[in-house]
Amino acid sequence: MKYTCEQLAKMIDHSLLHPTLTDQEFEDGCRLAVQYGVASVCIKPYAVRCAAELLKGSGVNVGAVIGFPHGNSTTESKRYETELACRDGAVEIDMVINIGKALSGDWEYVESDVKAVCDEAHRRGAKVKVIFENDYLDRGGAGLDSDAFKRRLCEICERAGADWVKTSTGYGFVKQADGSYNYKGATEHDLALMRASVSPRVQVKAAGGVRDLDGLIRVRDLGATRCGATATAAMLDEYRRREAAEQAGVSSSPHSTSCHRKLDAGETQSRSENRP
């Protein structure tokens, strides 16, 4: 296999954000995150304290969304929401920019908004991922085409202190010609563009639309270090199936064997995902 199972698992922020997520689904999702050894759970602010207790000592970080999903809270609300999340145990913050302000070309507001969250999080030892919601930016804005607009956002977010720039929330639904709503989420074009638009200090996170192992591998190939996902079990179980097929013909590396044992140890645990 091109990457080890541990390398791919530690890219995943297991997403537990659906509006209808129940307490039981939330707890099952945290256990699944531990079982598969992912980087973090990405959760709603009210659940941070509970997640911190459930995940204590597991190596899985607690991440909280801020101003989610549309970024329309006041800057002070976002800052205070960040303060509360960090107090409750969050060590990663996924904030949404004020999309309307960005499309209006009020870059000073956007930068100040992001900086307030980054400053608060960094004071408390947490890192920040800044969400653009690229599905809303396909036509560009403020006199810039789509690519130039996203590059400008990358520059602003890096200057404001972002640790990651992130493509999407997974909930940026756009009305289609037939009246239905849909979204693309992370695209290869946007991931490559965002990676090229920030310095090595800033990482890139993909979110929305990555639902299988090949997609996860492609995200890594494009230089992203994190990927928001609900299909965690399906992706990493597929890794195991492919690894087993390789092992039938060739010797496995020590790294992949270790991962195989790790996942086998959790075979009897629940693999239910939160609702798509």
Secondary structure, 3 states (H helix, E strand, C coil): CCCCHHHHHCCEEEEECCCCCCHHHHHHHHHHHHHHCCCEEEECHHHHHHHHHHHCCCCCEEEEEECCCCCCCCHHHHHHHHHHHHHHCCCEEEEECCHHHHHCCCHHHHHHHHHHHHHHHHHCCCEEEEECCHHHHCCCECCECHHHHHHHHHHHHHHHCCCEEECCCCCCCEECCCCCEECCCCCHHHHHHHHHHCCCCCEEEEECCCCCHHHHHHHHHCCCCEEEECCHHHHHHHHHHHHHHHHCCCCCCHHHHHHHHHHHHCCCCCCCCCCC
